[in-house]
Amino acid sequence: MHIGQSVAIITEAGNPISKAVALHFASLGATLALVDNNEVELKKTLQSCQKVNDSSAAFYIKSYDETSIQALFQQVNERFGSINILLNTWTGTEIPNLLSPTSIVDFNDVMQNIATSFFIFGKVAAEFMQYHPNKSVIVNLALSHENHHPYTSTTSKTVVSGLTQNWANELANLNIRVGGIVPINLQDKPYDQHTIINVPMQDEIARNVEYIVRNDSFSGRMIESEIGV
């Protein structure tokens, strides 16, 4: 896929990783629809992208429910004429232990506030992309709940990997590819609360997203971005 001729929706655009991807794609000439429910950080990303490429717009979304996400995609489609790329960011956490006193409440919270919105973004993107004559791609990105932090939970990896494979199989006949990225830890020592994903790591993730988008044979697979070199 030619990135410079594409319209890309970047979710969670205010967090450092999605911002790095947005800036990278802006440098490649893509038209960007930046999305977040954090209006302050969203504006910062927009300002940075516009310094590189003026074909960017911010779309503040207060709620990640199905109606709001459908309205968002409609706005993007009406403004730019198409939607070719979705960066679908999962900022998840571990599923609680079965015997935890609050396990059911915590599990429902994970499913309702994280998994559901992630799934809706994928579903609505596919609904719009299936009518586009050119190929499209969804890139699922697994991050931690604290979006500065490099540790990605087992739950995030498992859910994102499973959905990536399932969606790729379902959407293959519609010319929609689906790939995924998950950071992995190469350090011998565990992360502590002060560890963050640094700029080189952000750049690697951005280039991995580019690789998936450009590579028309990449679908149904995950890239593990290495941390701790």
Phi, psi and omega per residue, in radians:
M1 nan 2.448 3.114
H2 -1.513 1.895 -3.036
I3 -1.145 -0.639 -3.099
G4 -1.140 -0.289 3.122
Q5 -1.898 0.314 -3.024
S6 -1.977 2.726 3.010
V7 -1.877 2.132 -3.068
A8 -2.064 2.256 2.986
I9 -1.635 2.170 3.139
I10 -1.953 1.918 3.121
T11 -1.450 2.798 -3.100
E12 0.882 0.720 -2.985
A13 -1.132 -0.282 -3.141
G14 -1.441 -0.255 -3.137
N15 -1.453 2.752 -2.991
P16 -1.017 -0.654 -3.082
I17 -1.236 -0.896 3.129
S18 -1.098 -0.607 3.091
K19 -1.103 -0.722 3.111
A20 -1.085 -0.717 3.101
V21 -1.126 -0.761 -3.141
A22 -1.046 -0.805 3.138
L23 -1.112 -0.693 3.126
H24 -1.119 -0.783 -3.130
F25 -1.230 -0.556 3.046
A26 -1.094 -0.683 3.133
S27 -1.179 -0.378 3.126
L28 -1.611 0.002 3.057
G29 1.609 0.163 -3.134
A30 -1.249 2.658 2.979
T31 -1.535 2.216 -2.982
L32 -1.995 2.327 2.941
A33 -1.924 1.824 -3.061
L34 -1.592 2.225 -3.004
V35 -2.201 2.364 3.052
D36 -2.911 2.776 3.018
N37 -1.757 0.115 3.011
N38 -1.862 1.721 -2.984
E39 -1.145 -0.635 -3.108
V40 -1.136 -0.889 -3.127
E41 -1.199 -0.566 3.101
L42 -1.072 -0.761 3.126
K43 -1.118 -0.627 3.114
K44 -1.122 -0.743 3.110
T45 -1.130 -0.739 3.115
L46 -1.042 -0.802 -3.135
Q47 -1.072 -0.703 3.126
S48 -1.161 -0.731 -3.121
C49 -1.186 -0.658 -3.115
Q50 -1.184 -0.375 3.043
K51 -1.246 -0.400 -3.139
V52 -1.688 -0.709 -3.036
N53 -2.699 2.162 -3.066
D54 -1.417 0.055 3.115
S55 -1.567 0.976 -3.133
S56 -2.360 2.586 3.089
A57 -2.531 2.574 3.133
A58 -1.774 2.443 3.110
F59 -2.237 1.742 3.114
Y60 -1.331 2.265 3.132
I61 -2.210 2.038 -3.040
K62 -1.275 -0.677 -3.081
S63 -2.252 2.437 3.135
Y64 -1.659 0.753 3.062
D65 -1.546 2.950 -3.036
E66 -1.081 -0.737 -3.124
T67 -1.085 -0.772 -3.131
S68 -1.158 -0.697 -3.125
I69 -1.219 -0.684 3.070
Q70 -1.088 -0.731 3.104
A71 -1.107 -0.681 3.098
L72 -1.035 -0.875 -3.121
F73 -1.102 -0.638 3.103
Q74 -1.104 -0.743 3.106
Q75 -1.091 -0.785 3.141
V76 -1.104 -0.766 -3.118
N77 -1.120 -0.713 3.136
E78 -1.189 -0.619 -3.099
R79 -1.336 -0.748 -3.010
F80 -1.896 -0.189 3.050
G81 1.556 -0.198 3.128
S82 -2.929 2.942 3.028
I83 -2.415 1.999 -3.057
N84 -1.888 -0.497 -3.020
I85 -2.347 2.392 2.974
L86 -2.186 2.151 2.901
L87 -1.650 1.890 -3.011
N88 -1.842 1.799 -2.985
T89 -1.675 2.179 3.034
W90 -1.708 2.068 3.056
T91 -1.971 1.348 -2.972
G92 -1.761 -3.112 3.122
T93 -2.466 3.033 -3.121
E94 -1.201 2.510 2.982
I95 -1.205 2.380 -3.063
P96 -1.160 2.743 3.063
N97 -1.136 2.567 -3.106
L98 -1.009 -0.678 -3.026
L99 -1.597 0.114 3.049
S100 -1.159 2.412 -3.115
P101 -1.004 -0.500 -3.111
T102 -1.954 0.435 -3.003
S103 -1.053 -0.732 -3.091
I104 -1.185 -0.777 3.117
V105 -1.102 -0.774 -3.134
D106 -1.133 -0.702 3.125
F107 -1.113 -0.776 3.120
N108 -1.073 -0.640 3.138
D109 -1.126 -0.760 3.115
V110 -1.076 -0.809 -3.083
M111 -1.183 -0.746 -3.053
Q112 -1.318 -0.710 -2.999
N113 -1.640 -0.313 -3.087
I114 -2.109 -1.048 -3.052
A115 -1.115 -0.710 -3.083
T116 -1.129 -0.824 -3.127
S117 -1.146 -0.671 3.093
F118 -1.049 -0.768 -3.136
F119 -1.164 -0.731 -3.124
I120 -1.090 -0.760 3.117
F121 -1.008 -0.763 3.118
G122 -1.118 -0.759 -3.110
K123 -1.110 -0.871 -3.089
V124 -1.160 -0.671 3.084
A125 -1.029 -0.808 -3.138
A126 -1.096 -0.656 3.124
E127 -1.082 -0.674 3.107
F128 -1.352 -0.725 -3.059
M129 -1.188 -0.509 -3.033
Q130 -1.121 -0.360 -3.138
Y131 -1.686 0.012 3.135
H132 -1.509 2.311 -3.077
P133 -1.169 -0.421 -3.118
N134 -1.648 2.919 3.134
K135 -1.201 2.622 3.125
S136 -2.332 2.900 -3.099
V137 -2.583 2.449 3.009
I138 -1.954 2.215 3.094
V139 -1.976 1.998 3.116
N140 -1.588 2.227 -3.092
L141 -2.077 2.117 -3.133
A142 -1.687 2.098 3.077
L143 -2.214 3.012 3.067
S144 -1.358 2.906 3.100
H145 -1.058 -0.661 3.032
E146 -1.532 1.809 -2.890
N147 -1.251 -0.032 2.992
H148 -1.542 -0.266 -2.908
H149 -1.613 2.430 -3.065
P150 -1.406 -0.277 -3.093
Y151 -1.280 2.198 3.104
T152 -1.977 2.171 -3.029
S153 -1.181 2.752 3.077
T154 -1.036 -0.676 3.103
T155 -1.017 -0.827 -3.130
S156 -1.049 -0.817 -3.129
K157 -1.064 -0.787 -3.077
T158 -1.162 -0.822 -3.109
V159 -1.131 -0.848 -3.087
V160 -1.142 -0.725 3.110
S161 -1.098 -0.786 -3.132
G162 -1.109 -0.799 3.139
L163 -1.167 -0.649 3.115
T164 -1.036 -0.815 3.141
Q165 -1.159 -0.765 -3.124
N166 -1.127 -0.793 -3.137
W167 -1.134 -0.697 -3.137
A168 -1.054 -0.749 3.119
N169 -1.135 -0.745 -3.093
E170 -1.196 -0.635 -2.985
L171 -1.727 0.017 -3.061
A172 -1.011 -0.724 -3.103
N173 -1.287 -0.136 3.136
L174 -1.777 0.195 -3.107
N175 1.077 0.559 3.081
I176 -2.015 2.034 3.081
R177 -1.613 2.695 3.102
V178 -2.385 2.166 3.073
G179 -2.268 2.949 -3.105
G180 -2.482 2.755 3.123
I181 -2.361 2.370 3.070
V182 -2.425 2.254 3.071
P183 -1.215 2.511 3.055
I184 -2.223 2.695 -3.088
N185 -1.658 2.119 3.068
L186 -1.820 -0.024 -3.120
Q187 -1.372 2.603 3.100
D188 -1.266 -0.561 -3.114
K189 -1.666 2.604 3.138
P190 -1.240 2.822 3.093
Y191 -1.307 2.593 3.008
D192 -1.981 -3.138 -3.015
Q193 -1.177 -0.260 -3.105
H194 -1.645 -0.106 -3.099
T195 -1.381 2.353 3.105
I196 -2.297 2.847 3.027
I197 -1.296 2.090 -3.054
N198 -1.490 3.102 -3.061
V199 -1.079 -0.782 3.091
P200 -1.010 -0.645 3.123
M201 -1.187 -0.711 3.085
Q202 -1.041 -0.728 3.136
D203 -1.133 -0.682 3.139
E204 -1.132 -0.755 3.116
I205 -1.084 -0.758 3.128
A206 -1.039 -0.727 -3.135
R207 -1.250 -0.513 3.059
N208 -1.202 -0.668 3.047
V209 -1.072 -0.773 3.102
E210 -1.016 -0.764 -3.123
Y211 -1.038 -0.792 -3.134
I212 -1.092 -0.766 -3.102
V213 -1.144 -0.755 -3.089
R214 -1.259 -0.561 -3.014
N215 -1.503 1.776 -3.050
D216 -1.196 -0.183 3.108
S217 -1.692 -0.046 -3.093
F218 -1.547 2.002 3.078
S219 -2.828 2.494 3.105
G220 1.329 0.225 -3.101
R221 -2.200 2.865 3.135
M222 -2.030 2.535 2.960
I223 -1.871 2.309 3.096
E224 -1.751 1.916 3.127
S225 -1.407 2.187 -2.992
E226 -1.449 2.278 3.098
I227 -1.946 2.550 2.980
G228 1.622 0.503 3.119
V229 -1.416 nan nan
